[in-house]
Each structure stands twice: as C-alpha cells, then as structure tokens.
C-alpha cells in the first residue's frame, strides 16, 4: 500500500449530468468511499481553474500514516460535459505552504479540449 502524502493529482470524471456543484459533490463522495475519514471543511467556493469558471473545496482526511491531511480540490467542466479535477494533498501542518503551490498549479494548467 503506497501513501500519497504530498502531491497533485489531475483527472477527469465522466459526468452523470447536472451542474458543476453536483459533479464536485459526486467526486467527493467517490473519494470518501476509499477514505472514510474524509471530511469537507466549509462549502464550495468559486475559483478559476485553467482560465475557466470552477469550484474549489477544502477537505480534511486522516492519512495512512496517521497524520491529518489538507486536501484542496478544484473542478471545472470540460466541453464534453465531463469534470476536470485537480487534487492537492499535503499534511495539515504544511497546508499554508502548499496552498500557494496548489493555487499556482490550478492557474497554470492548460486544458485543450475545444
């Protein structure tokens, strides 16, 4: 079993219909299935993801090594209706440092789906 303690994951989730908020919540529920300690910290916020209107969510989790994890999730809708996501993970005690890094990734990524 490999631990993911620091890093950024990018992915695409097929949309089951609905809006970006519903897709973001669906994505969080999917992550929660394999991470039962995953909790949302606050509500979704509007953000910019690769130059597109998107949503951001802050999540907290108990990591595999017992540390609390800070997770920054950003989502945007692609032209085919699927949901693009960026997931940034760091130990909670390093959240302030990594928040800036995750924001830069969110702003710098390029999506070429048009």
N, C-alpha and C positions, 0 to 999 in steps of 0.2 A: 504494500500500500504506500503510495507516494504522497507526501504532504505538499500542498501548494500554499506556502506561507507568505510569499511576496510575488507580485506579478500582475500582468494584464492579460486577459483572455478576450478575444474578439470572436463573435459568432453571428449566425443568422438562424432565426427560428421561424418556421412556417407559421403564418397567421391563421388562426381559426375564425377570422372575421372580427369585426368590432374595431374599436379605436385603439390608439397607442397606449392609453392608460390601461385598458383591458388586457392588451398584449403584454405590457410590462408586469401587471399583476399575475398573469398566467406564467410568465417566465420565472418570477419569484417563487410561485408555488411549485414549479418544476424543480428549482434549486432546493427548495425546502424538503422535497421527497428524499434526497440523498444527504441533506444536512438538517436533521430535525431540530437543532438548536438555533437555526437561522431566524432572526427577528428583524423586522423593519424598525428603523429609527426615524420617525416622522413620516410625512406624506411625500408623494411625488412632487418634484419641482420642475418647472420649465427650464430647459437648458439648450445649448447649441451643441449638436453632435455632427461633426464634419460639415459644418455650414448649413445644417438642416435644423428645423424645429424638432426638439426632442424632449425627453423626460429623464430626470435623474432621481435616483432613490439611494438612500444610505441604509445599509444593512449591517447587522452585527451577528457574529457567529462564534461558537466555541470551536476553535481549530483542533486539528488532530493531535497537536502537541499540548493541548490544554489551555493555550493562550486564547484570549478574546481577539477576534479578528474584526477589522474595519473593512467593509466592502462597499465600493462605490459602483453603482450600476447606472449606465447611461443607455438609452434606447432611442431609436429613430425608425421611421417607416421607410422601407425601400420602395422603388417604383412598382414592383410586382405585389406589393401589399405585405410582404414578409417583414419581420422585425430584426433590425441590426442591433447588436448589443455589444457593449464594452463593459467588462467586469474587472475592476481593480481591487486587489486584495493585499492587505498589509496588517501586521499586528496592530491592535488598537492603540498601543502606546506610541506608535510611529505614524498614526493617522495624519497628523498635521503636516508632516513632511511629505508623505505620499499623496495627499490630496492634491497638491500642486502638480505633481508628476502626472497623476491620472487626468487632471484637467487639461494638461498640455497634450496628452495622447488624444483625448476626446476632440480637441480643436485641430490637431494636425493630421489625423487620419483622413484619407481620401477615399471616397466611395464613388466608383464609376459604374453606375447602373442605369444611366439614362441614355 
